[in-house]
Amino acid sequence: MKNYKICILYTLLLFVAVGSVNAQKHKLTLKQTIALAADSSLESFRSKNMYLAGYWQNRTYKANRLPSLTMNLSPAEYYRDITKRYNSTENIDEYRKQQYYAATANLSIKQNFDLLGGTFFLDSDVGYMKNFGDNKNNQFTSVPLRVGYSQSLLGYNAFKWEQKIEPLKYEKAKKELIYNLEYVSELATRYFFSLAMAQAEFDLAIDNVASTDTLYRAGMERHKIAAISQADLLTLKLDGINARNTLKNADIDLKRAMFSLASYLNFDKNTQIELVIPGKPRDMRIPEEEALVLARTNNPQFLGLRQEILEAEQQVDKTLKESRFNAKINASVGLNQVANNFKDAYRDPMQQEIVSLSVAIPIVDWGVRKGKHNMAKNNLNVARISAQQKGLTVEEDVIMTVGDFNVQQDMIGSAEEAFDLSILAYNSTKQRFMIGKADINSLTLSLNRQQDAQRNYIIALQNYWLSYYKIRKLTLHDFETGIGLSDMFDYTQGL
C-alpha cells in the first residue's frame, strides 16, 4: 500500500511539474508569509504611500512654524503709454505721454506667532526707476531695514488650531499605517490557512485514494471466501471512484488557493508554495480591560474621532469670530531713502514708521453669519454623538475579539487531542476491518472522523491566529513582547 501511495503521489507531482517547468518554489512559515506580505503586497504598498502623504503634510506644518526667507524680484518693468495726470498749475486733469523703466527687489523673513495668530516680518527693499523723454532722470529708493508685525486683534486664530489638529493628524496617519499593515497580516494569515486547508485536503485525498484501493483489493480477496457481501464490495469500489473524484477537486482547490496566496505576496503566478503549519501556540491570556485601554489610546479610529471633534470645534470658533466685528493692525518701523544713484540711496536713511488699523463691522447680513455659527454648533453635536457611537462599536469589537482569542487557545488543545485520537481510532478500525472484525460502515465512519478532526485542528489554528492579529490591529500592541507597535515603528524609523 505504501509503495502504491508513493507512485500516485509521484505521478501527480510529475504532472504538475510538466505544466510549470519554470515555477519557483517557496517553503513558508506563517511568520515568513506575513513578513513577505508586509513588504511586497500591493495593499502594503498602498498603505505606505498613504502614510507618506500624511508624513509630508506634517513636515509642511512644521516648516510653517519656522522662519521663512523669501526674495521677490521684478527685474524689468517698461512702460510707454499715455496716462491721465493732474496739472496743479491749471487745476485740470490731462493726458500725458510717459516712458520709463523700473526694477525692484525685496528680501523678507517672516515668522508666524502661533499664540496670537500674528506674523513678524523683517525685510529690505531696493528699487530703481529711469524716466525717458523730456525729463530724463534716474532714481534709486531703498529700505535698508524694516521690522514689523501684523495681527488680527479679535479674529480667528488659525495657527492655534493647527497646533492642536496637525500633530494629531500625523499621529493618526502613522497609526493608520501600522493598522493597515496589521490588516495585511490578518489577510495573509487567512490566505495562508486557506492554502494550508487546501493542502491538507489534497493530502487526505491522496491518502484516501491509496487507502480505498488497498481496501478494495483486500475486499475482493475476502469476497472470494464469502467474508463480505457483494454489496460491501461494490461499496468499496464506489469509495475508490469517489476518492479519485475528490482528489481531482482537491487538486483544483489547491491550485486556486496557491494562486491566491502567490498573487497576494506578489509572486509569479506559477510559484509553488509549501507551507509549514505552525504548532500549538504558547498559552497567552489577554485581559479585556487592558485591551480596551490600549485600543482607546492607539486605535486610529479613536484618533480620527478626536480629529473630527477638534475640526468641528474649530469651525464653531471660526464662525463665532467671523460673526463679530474684527480689527486688524499692521505696524512697522524701518529706514528709507531716495537718491539719484545707488550709493546715495543707502546714505543717511530717514526713519520710516507705518501703522495701520482696520476695522470691519457687520451691520446687516440677514442672519448669514449667525446661521453659519449655528450650523457649526449642530455639526459639533453630531460629531460628538457619532464619535460616541463609533467608539462603542470599536470597543465591542475589541471585547468580542479578545474573548474569541482566549477561547481559541482551549479549542486548539482539544482539537489537537481529537486529531491524535482520530488517527489512532482509524488505524485500529482499519486493522480490524482487514482481519474481518469491523464492517465497512465502521471503517467509513472512522475515516470521516479522522478527516473532520484534521480540518477542525487547522480551523482552530486559523481562528487563533486570525484573532491574534486582529487584536493586534485593534490595539496596535504586541502582547507577546509587551511593546506597542507604534513604539516599535518609531524605533525602526529613528523617530
Helices and strands as residue ranges (DSSP letters): H 2-19, E 25-28, H 30-40, H 42-64, E 68-87, E 92-113, E 118-131, E 137-152, H 158-224, H 230-264, E 272-275, H 288-298, H 300-322, E 326-339, G 344-346, E 350-360, H 368-434, H 440-475, E 477-478, E 483-484, H 485-493
